[in-house]
Amino acid sequence: MKLYDTPLAPNPRRVRWFMAEKAITDIEIVNVDLMKGEHKTPDYLAKAGLANVPALELDDGTVITESVAICRYLESTWAEPNLFGRDAKETAVIEMWARRAELLVSLPMMLTVRHTLPALAALERQVPEIAQSNRESGLRGLKVLNRRLAESPWIAGERITIADIVAFCGVDFARLIKFEPPAELEHVARWVGEMRARPAAAAGQPAQAGA
């Protein structure tokens, strides 16, 4: 198998983090340089269907895009440690929190960075109003997570799951614009510290950069 990957971007990092948690090391990593437009070449588009990374190419030539879909495939092949749920109830709860993490926190923070960091202007037209609106949405989402983490050690329960990976990769991406969750969100701060302390956090940690 081959994973088409790019450094720093949060969605590919989700897959690398997931692989690190499961100690998956036998997938070939193929780097795709977004700044050079390698994700828009005819060869890549013919393979992936969209100018998106990550993409997982299976041995039979099937290509899976979308980070969570890739992680679901990996979960079905490398079952442990379980990150998607062991029974119907737990799977549904994890799915619920992963979806909330995506929509309330990760996506807004990613859009904030994309419309703020000058280096990313090469990839799309940046709109300051979009950055500001999504920053505010992301902060509201972090307050939701703070309430949840006051009652649970991890977002979806008693152990790390895909929900934590989805949320954290979006939050940590915002370090590129020197964003950190507000100190008063003490439970988020505790969770961020624990996520950054995990060995898997080294799977593509974004370097801090100024806006």
N, C-alpha and C positions, 0 to 999 in steps of 0.2 A: 504494500500500500504506500501511497504518497500523500503527504499533507502539504498543500500549497498554502504558504504562510507569509506573513510580513511582520517585521519587528514593530513594537510599540503599539500598534492598533489594538483596541480592546477586544474585539470579537475573536480574532485569531488567538489572542492570549487566553481566552476562556478555554479553548481546546488544548493549548499547551499546558495550562494549569490542570485541567482534567486528566490529561495524560500523565502528568507528574504525580498527581494523587494516586493514580493506579500503577505507577511505575512502568508505563508503556514506553518502551525504548526502541522497538523494532519497526517503526514506521519512518520511512524516508521523508525528510523535511526538504521541501523545495521553496526557496525564498522568492517572493514576487515583489519587485521594487515598484511601489505605487507612485513614487515621485517621478519615475521614468516611464510611467504609463504601461508597465508590463501586464497589468490586469485588464488592459483594453486591447491587447493584441489579438489578431484573428485566431491564433492558435489557442490562447487561453479562453477566449469567448466560446470557441467551438467545444472546448472541454467542459467549462463550468456553466455556460449558458448565460451568465451575467458577469458584469465586471466587478465581482465581489470576491473577497477572501474572508475566511478560509474556505478551502475546498478539499475534500478527501476523495482521492481516487482509489477505488478498490481494485483488487487483483483482476477482476473480470471486466474492468473498464468503466464500471458504474461510477459516477461522480456525484457526491453529496455535498451540497453547500448548506449554509446556515449553521452557525456554531452549535446551537443546542441540538439540532438534528444530528450533527456529527457526533456529539457527545452521547446521544442516545444509542447510536450505532456502536460506539466503543463500549458503552455499558453492557450491551447485549453480548459482546464478544469477550470482554474482560469484566467479569461480574463483580469482583471485589477490589477495593472496598465499595460497597453500594453507595451510590450518590443520587439515585432517582427514586428510591422507595422499594420496600420489601414486600408490601401487600397493598391491596386496593386503597385503603384509607391513607396510609403513609404516602403512597404515590400521588394521590390527589392533593394532599396537603402540600407536598413539595412542589407540585405543578402550580398550585395556587400562589405560593410565595415566590416561585421563580418568575411567574408572569407579573406579579406585583413589582418584584425587583427590577424587571426589565422596563416596565412602563413608567413606574414612579421615580426610579432613581437612575438606572444605567443609561437609558436612552436620553433623558434630559441632560445628564452630565456629558455624554459623548457629543451631543449637539452643541452644548456650551463651548467645549473645546474646539470643535470643528469651525465654529463661527467666531472664535476669539484668537487662537494661536496664529500669528502671522505666517508661519511656515506652511500652514494648511491652505492658505489662499491659492496656492498653485493647483489645488484639487477641486475647488468649488468657489462660487461667489459668496463671500462672507457677509452676513447681515447682522449688525450689532443688536438689533431688536430681537432677533431670534436667540442670540446668545443670552441676553438679559432675561427673556421670558423663560427659557429653559433652565437657567441657573435658579430662578425663583421656584420653578416646578421641582427641580431636583432637591432643593432645600426642604420643600414641603414633604417630598418623599422620604428624605432622611429622617424627618420627625416621625413619620409612620414607622420606619424601621427602628427608631429609638424606643418607641413604645413597645414594639414587638420584642426587641432584645432586652428589655427590662424584665421580661417574663420567660425568656428562652435563651439558652447559651448561644444558639445558632439561629439563623433566620427561620428555618423550617422545622427546627426541633432540637434534639439532643446531640446531634453530630453535624459536621459540615456536609452540605449537599450542593447540588447544582445551583440552588438559589443563592447561596453565599458567593459562589464563583461568579455568577452573572452580576450580582450587585457590586461586588468588590472591584471587578475589572473596570466597571464604569467609573466608580468613585476614584480609584487609583489613577486612572487615565487623566483625571482632572488635575493631578499634580503637575502636569505639563504647563498649566496656567497658574501654578502655585495655589491651588485650591486645597483646603483641608476642611473636613466637617467641623462646624462650630463646636467649641469646647463644651458648651452647655449640653450637647447631646452625648452625655457621658457613656451611655450604653453602646452607641455607635462607636465612640472612641475606643472603648474596650475591645469591641469586635474588630475594628480596623487594626489595632495592635496585634491581636491574635492571628488575623489573616496575614499580616506582614511578617509574622514570626514563623509561619509555616515554610518548610523547605520548598514547597511548590511555588511560593511567591517569587522565586528566582526565575520562573518561566516567563521571561519577557518583561521584567519590571521596567516601566517607563522612567527615563531619566527626567529629573526636574528641569524645567526650562521656563524662562520668563515669557510673558505675553507681549 
